[in-house]
Amino acid sequence: MRAALFTVLFYLWTTLAGIFVLPLLLGPPRPILAYSRMWIRISLWLLRVCVGLRHRVEGAEHIPQGPVLFAIKHQSAWDTLAINLIVRDAAIVLKRELTWIPLFGWCLVRARQIAIDRSGGMAALRGMVSASRDALDDGRPIVIFPEGTRVAPGERRPYHAGVAALYGALKVPVVPVALNSGHFWPRRSFKLKPGTITITFLPPIPANLTRRDFLESVEASIETESDRLARDANARVSSGC
């Protein structure tokens, strides 16, 4: 019942927010980014009040100053919401199909998020790199989900070429980010559980490794820490914490 209440309130709030965002679509991207943070902040407040689901951030000291690429584990819809509050004004690499959603997709386009055609091959990679360079020049960090889709806890998917392409082209540090959100908000589901999601920023990977060494390092960092967070989440659920 608590999850159902959140779902109803979330969609009502999203509909209301969508109405009031319309004038901002005619302006520059910064107000849309600020408005989206307000929408997300209230959405997460509803999540906390209705479901009892909170989050905590670990390793914030690992976030460097200056241009940076965040490579983030992807388990839940929560990830795409919360990262906008934790990493301010991020340019997020996302699938192009999301931009086709009325209002929501228009906001993504106006906020200059980095939409890619996942079937576009090398042309899509070149477009992603170009858009990412523009975002960095504008002072925005880049966020990419290396697996390309939400992956259930305990499952593994290969890391896509996009993260390696950005690493090789942008020459900036990469911060691996692990989390355990899928234990509390499963993918493609609103069967939410109370508790505390943990998102952990790990030590940056320097911008001077070979492609192979980088991919091995980023995957090992994210998956090892995500496994630890999964054990922590399972222990908390079992103990009722």
N, C-alpha and C positions, 0 to 999 in steps of 0.2 A: 504493500500500500504506500509506503514512503517513497519507493522508487517511482510508482505510478504518479504520485502527487508531483514529484520533481519533473517528470516528463511533461505533464500537463502545463505546469507553470513555466517550464523552460520554453515550450513552443509558444505559449501566450506572450511571454516576454520577448521572444525573438521576433514574433509578428509585430508587436508594438515598436520594437527597436527598428525594424525594417521600414516602417512607415516614416519614422522621423529621420532616417538616414538619407532619404531621397534628395533633399536640397544639397547635402554634402557631396553628392555624386557629381555636381557641376563644378566643384572646386578642386584645389590641390590635394595631394595624398595625405599630408600630415594630419589634417582634421579627421579624416576617415580612420587613420590609425589610432588616434586618440579616442574616437567614438567606439571603435571596436574593442579597445581595452576596457571601456566602461561597460559595454555589453558583456564581455567575458567576466569582468569582476563581479557583476551582479549574478551572472549564471553560476559562477563558482560559489557565491554566497548562498544561492538557492540549493546548490548541491550539499553544502555543509549543513544548512538548516533542515532540509527535508530528509536527507539520507544519513547525515553524520559522517560524510566523506570529506576529509581534509587532505592537505599535502604539506610536505616539508622539503626544503632544499638543502642538500649537502654539497660541500666542495665549491661554494661560490668563490672562494679565494683563487680557484684555478682559472677563472675567467680573465683573460688578459686584456690590457688596454689596447685600443687600436683595432685594425681590421682582423677579423677572425671568422672561421667557419665552424659551426656546431654540427656534429654528426650525432643524431639522436635515435635511440631505440624507439620503435613505434609499436605499441600494443593496444592503444585505446583512442577513442575520440577525445579523451581528456588531454592527451599530449598536444593536439593541435590547438586546443583552447589555451591551456596554461602557459605554453611556451611564449605566447605573446605578452604575457605579464612578466615572466621571469627574464626574458631576453627582450629588451625594449627596442621597438621599431625594427624588428627582424624582417628581412626579406626571405620568405619561406619558399623553397622549391616544392611545388605541388603539381598534381596531375591536371592537365588542361580541362578535363571534363567538369571539374568543380566550378570553373568560370562560366559554365552554361546554366548554372542554377540562378533563377531570377532573384534579383536584389543581392543575395549573398555573393554570387559570382561577379556581379557588377562591382561590388565593393572590393573584391580581390583584385580585379583589373585596375580600378582607380587607385588602390593602395600600392600598385606596382609590385605585387607578389610575382614570383617567377614560375609561370605556368609552362609545362612542357608536354609535348605529345610523346607518350611513352613508346609509340610505335614508329617514331620519326627517325631513328637511327642516328647517324653522325650529325645530320642537320639539326636535330633536337639538342644534341650535346653542345654544338657550337652556339646555338641560341641561348642555352642555359648559362654557358660560360660568359657570353657577352652581357647578358642581363645581370649576372652576378658581379661582374666588374663595375657596371654602372651603379649597382647598389652600394658596393664598397666605396666607390668614389663619392657617393652621397652620404657616407658615414654610417651606413646600416650594416650590421652583421648578417651573415648568411646562415640559414638553417636548412639542413637536408636530412631526410630520413633514409639512410643508406639501403634499407631493405625494400623501399619503394611502396610498402603497404603495411597494414597492421598485421602483426604476427602474434599468435596466442602465446602466453607464457609456456616455456618448455619446448617450444618449436623453434626450428632454425630455418632461415631462408638465406640464400646467397646475397652478399652485398653487391649492389649494382655498380655499373661502371661510372655512374654519375658522380659519386663521391670522389673517386680516383681522378676523374677528369677535372673536377674543381680544384682538388689538391694540387695537381700538376700545373694547372694554368694560373691559379690565383697567387700561389707562393705565399700563403698566410698560414699561421698555426691553425691546427684543427683540435677542437675540444671534444672528446668523446663524452657522450651523455647516456647514462643508464637509468632505468626506472622500473617500477613494478606496477604500473597503472592497470595492466590487464587483469590483475588479481581482483580488482575492486570494480572496474568498469570494463567488462569483456567487450571484445570487438563485435560490431554489428548487434549490439544488445543493450537494453536498458535495465538488465537485471543487476542493479547496483548493490554494492555491499558497503556498510559503514567501515570506517578505518582511516588510515593515514597513508596516502601514496607518498613514496619517496622518490625524488629525482636527484641524481648525483652527477655533478660535473667533475670529470676526471682530469688528471694532469694533461696539459696540451701536448700534442704531437708536433715537433718542430717541422718547419717547411723545407726540409732538405733531405728527405728519405727517398729511396727508390719507390716506384709504384708498388712493387711486390711487398717491400718492407712496410710501407704505409698501410696497405690493405690488411696485412697480417696484424699489425699493431692496433689499428682502430677496431678491428673485429674482436681481437682478443680482449682489449680493454672493456669494450661495451658488453660483450657476452659474459665475461667473468664477473663483472660487477652486477649485471642483471641477474645472474644466477644467485649471487649472494643476496640480493634484494628479494628474490623470489622465496628463498628459504626464510628470510625474515618475515615476509608477508604471510607465508604458510604458518609459521609459528605463532604470529599474532592472531590469525584467524582461529587456529586451534585452541588458543588460550582465552579467546573471547576479548582480546585487547583491541 
